[in-house]
Each structure stands twice: as C-alpha cells, then as structure tokens.
Amino acid sequence: MRQNSVRKEGARPRAPHASDHGWDAGQQDGERSDEPSSDAAARSDGGGRSGSAARSDGAGRSGSARRSGSAGRSDSGARSEMPSAGAGAAARGDGRPPGHRRRRGAGGGGRPPRRKRRVLRWSATILSVLILGTAGAGYLYYQHLNGNLETDDLNLGEHRAPEPTPNAAGQTPLNILLIGSDARDSKANQKLGGAKNTFGSPPLADVQMLLHLSADRSNMSVVSMPRDTLLQIPKCTDPDDGEVYPQTGPRFMTNESLGRGGPGCTVATWEKLTNIHIDHFMMVDFSGVVSMADAIGGVPVCVDRNIHSRDSQGHGSGLKLKKGTTEVKGEQALQWLRTRYGFEGGTDISRAKAQHMYMNALVRKLRENTGLTSPNQLRKLAEEATKALKVDDGLGTIKKLYDLGNELKKVSPSRTTMTTMPFEYVGARVVPKPGDAEQLFRLVRDDIPLDGKGKKKKAEEKLSDDPAAADDQIAIQVQNGTRTATEPPTSGRANTVAQLLTGKGFKKAAPDTTTVLTEGKTVIRYPSAELEGDAQRIAKALKLPLSSVKKSTDVSGVTLIVGADWREGDKPPKPSKKDDRTPDSADALSGSDKKACMKVDPDFSW
C-alpha cells in the first residue's frame, strides 16, 4: 500500500516510519540541486514540479492529487508536471508476520547525489543483515524488526526475463535491484534535500544498482545505471489502484519508472532493457544515510586534495574535507554521497564513482566488524536498516534477510566488482553505449565474473534420451528477440523464421507476433523433459549448437527465440569465440582497492 505525505480524510493512520525521522528525498528530475536547503527546485532541464497538481484526467483528490498517468519526461529528458502521489489503500491481510507493514510510494533517497546515499543505505542495509548473520543478533528482535519492514510487488510489467539455467551443481545466480528514491515527504527530508516546492511530489528512482551474486557464490558484481539514462519504460500497472501506465517512447528518463506504480516498474524497466531476471529489489529511504552512517561509526573515504563542494552561487553539497583519508559519518557521509560539484568532471558519473568507493569501503568495514563490537551497536544498526528498507514480498521477513546476508558474506571484497553501465552522451543525457552495454549485460546474464578471475564452467552438451517427434508433428512457437539495449527489434523477424522452418518440414511452426523480447543469442526453450528431443531436433535443423537448447518454466511449449545475433538472413551465424572481458567503458572498481581516491576539481579546493 502506498504511503503518502498527505493522508485522505478518514484514512487509517499509519505507523511511524523512517521518513518521520528525517529521510531524504533528493531534488527533482534527477538534477535537484546539491544544496541542503534550496528554496527553488531548479532543475537542469528547466522542468518545474508541482506539489499537488490535479490529475491529468481532471479527477481531483482530497489531500494531495494522484500522480498523472501521462506524466513523464519528453524525449529530450524534460519532465512534465507530475502531481503528488495520493493516499494508498489499507494494508492487505496476506499472512505476513505480526506487525508487518505493507506500504508503497515515496521511498527515501534522492537525486543524483542521493544515488550515493542510496548506495550507502543499500550497502549498509544489506551488510547490516550480514552482520546480524555473523553475530546471531537478528532473532532477538524478530517480531519487532519484522514490523519495521515494508513490502511491495516485485514486477509491475507484462514481461519477465527468463530465469537462468542452474549450473551443474543445481545452483542459480541471485540478482537484486537496489533502488534509491528521491521522495520528499517529510519535513526532515525536505530540510536535507531542499527544493520546498517539490514536497510530496512523485518519487524518482535516482539511484539504481543491480547486485549480481554468482551461482556458486564465489563473486559479486554491481552494475550502476546513470539516473539520466534515456530508455523505454514498459507498460506498468499499479497494484494498489489498478492504474495503468502505458509504455513510453524510446527516450524517457529511467528514474521516472518509480513514479509509474512503484519500485516494481523500475524492476520491469531493467528486465526489459537487460533481459536479466531480477529476483528481488531493495529500496531505501533517505534517513538511512545519516542514521546508519552514525550507527556504523564512520566509513573511510579519500580525496587527492582539499575539497569544499560549494561554488560562488552556493551550488554544491557542502562537503568539506582535507586531502587524504577521512572517516565520514552522519550528515558528512550524506554529503559525500551527494557530491557532484567538486569532484573532477562535475557530473553524475563522477558522483557514481564516489558512491562505488564508499560502498566498497563500507563492505570492507562491515566484514571486518571494525568499530562494531558491542551488542548495542549491532542492535542500533539492525533498527536503522529495517526502518529504512522497502523490499519485495520475497524478502519480507527478517529470516529471509538473514538468509540473504549469509549468502552475501560468502563473497570476499577481492571478488566484488563495481561497474557503471557503458554509456554515451545525447545532449546532457546518456544512452546505453552500443556494443559495450550489451556486452556487460550478457556477462551478468551468463554469470561470468566481471573481475576476470574465473570462467564459467562450460555446460556439458549431450543428446536427449527422449526421441524427437516427426518434424511435421513438432509444434514450435517463434518469437522475435532481436531488440537490444541500443537497437529496436527487426520488424517481422518471427514471421520470417517461422516460414523458414515451415520450408524445412516443420509444418507446425507458428510466429508469435505479439511478443518482442531482448535476447542476445538465438535460443530454443522447452518446458519439460519430454520435449527436449524436439527442441534439439530444431537446433540440429538450424545448425545451432546444443548449448542453445535450454529448459525453462517460462515457456509452455518448444519456443524458438530469434536473438540479436540473427537479425537478418536465413541462416543463424556460426558460433564464434566469445569475448568475456568486462568492457573498459564499464569503469570497473575492485572491492579490495583501498588506494582508490577521488580526484578533486582544483576550482573546488581550498
């Protein structure tokens, strides 16, 4: 259920939340200013935001208006006016633990700099669970901590990326989307984030990071997506009120997805772009930055010269540090995660790099339990983490978070790699970089370590014991999977390949003209063992390797998905040796790098 800044008359009072204690909501449209208390919500694209605009269809609401279904960014990235979110429905009785709250809507977190904050929160949140796993403290407050958690639906779109194929040991990777919201729905939030006229407006997913835990739990990869990435947001349906948000054009800001039904729409957007199956999401509000940083006791960060993030016009986060390494906590940690002006380049990309450094340092500190030796410190961290968290139903209890923590702690910092989605500029915004972005997504999909230290074991290819039916009796559905992160799908491809199969004697081959997918390599999926032989027969007829045949519960029959490797022609490309290196443009940073130091713009040094 979505929690709003203004409650409708007669609505049931909600339980106190972290937002009441000062979580953040970044500024606007991903470019809210860095200043803590700005009276204006000046946005880089000039788009204003209304605190409580009327619905686009003219239907008003008491308290605060419902967000407009058509609200969003134009192709240039400018944001149209988006009304504030309306009050949500009462929590459903779905068997969750006593005291558990299901609320939706404005999370905390914010603008670009907030991204870092979010990173901080996510790290702190996930890793505080890790600490609970090592200390055994999680169950002391089981019911109490369960009551702190909020849950929301995982995916609000119509398409789900296929689940990964288990390895030889039956293990599968784990993908968690970490989201930071810039909601401004409390006075404390407003004070920290500034931009008074944005109070109560729809939140933006200004920090988005995909955490990938390998199937064998030997390594972990993190992929950040710049908040101002232009892409297509899929159709999403709000589970609370049934409002349908239609698919956008090809160049909408990715952070708009959160205001189109909730975090589940951000998950759907990632799956559409990357074709990576996402198992969970974790969204953290702004209060976690200050409170959790205090609970941890400080995180070491480094700058290569004195820095003061403040220019003559007052722009900047206010961060002021001396050259070298400093342990930041509380509001100073928040400033670090928000800083753009002052770091070399002065862009959101620079800010993301600072977030990566902070997250790596935080991971190392939590694993070492440095400064966290007393039960009271652990309890405080557990409190702050669960108050700040919003998760999908699959992570909706302390037990599930505890189990997740035990999985995460298996990976050492030396096998943790932080990356940024390769991009190129389009004006002031960015789009996925052709070739490199898809390469990075493929490595994650195929569970290949981004640190280059290990190679995925090649699956053994063997013929099925189940004989194939006669060619003219094999039912085959053909789907178009030629869309990529940077290219639209090849029109009519499913129909073309279905006709090709018919010409080869597969009379029951039929195109699915209603589905367009993102599939890097052509693949044949089948749902059960008795259809494996049929699937392999099709692979042989098309001269595809047996490795392209995969069992999947995402299909109901033998399904050929024509991938981006076969956009044209009547023959699939011959298998080539894959380049499994992480693109240089992903700007990879190892979790064990203790020498990483942010470069400071000389104009912001003192």
Secondary structure, 3 states (H helix, E strand, C coil): CEECCCCCCCCCCCCCCHHHHCCCECCCCCCCCCCCCCCCCCCCCCCCCCCCCCCCCCCCCCCCCCCCCCCCECCCCCECCCCCCCCCCCCCCCCCCCCCECCEECCCECCCCHHHHHHHHHHHHHHHHHHHHHHCCHHHHHHHHHHHCEEECCCCCCCCCCCCCCCCCCCCCEEEEEEEECCCCCHHHHHHHCCHHHCCCCCCEEEEEEEEECCCCCCEEEEECCCCEEECCCCEECCCCCCEECCCCCCEEHHHHHHCCCHHHHHHHHHHHHCCCCCEEEEECCHHHHHHHHHHCCEEEEECCCEECCCCCCCCCCCEECCEEEEECHHHHHHHHHCCCCECCCCHHHHHHHHHHHHHHHHHHHHHCCCCCCHHHHHHHHHHHHHHEEEEHHHCCHHHHHHHHHHHCCCCHHHEEEEECCEEEECCEEEECCCHHHHHHHHHHCCCCCCCCCCCCCCCCCCCCCCCCCHHHCCEEEEEEECCCCCCCCCCHHHHHHHHHHHCCCCCEEEEEEEECECCCCEEEECCHHHHHHHHHHHHHHCCCHHHEEECCCCCCCEEEEEHHHCCCCCCCCCCCCCCCCCHHHCCEECCCCCCCECECHHHCC
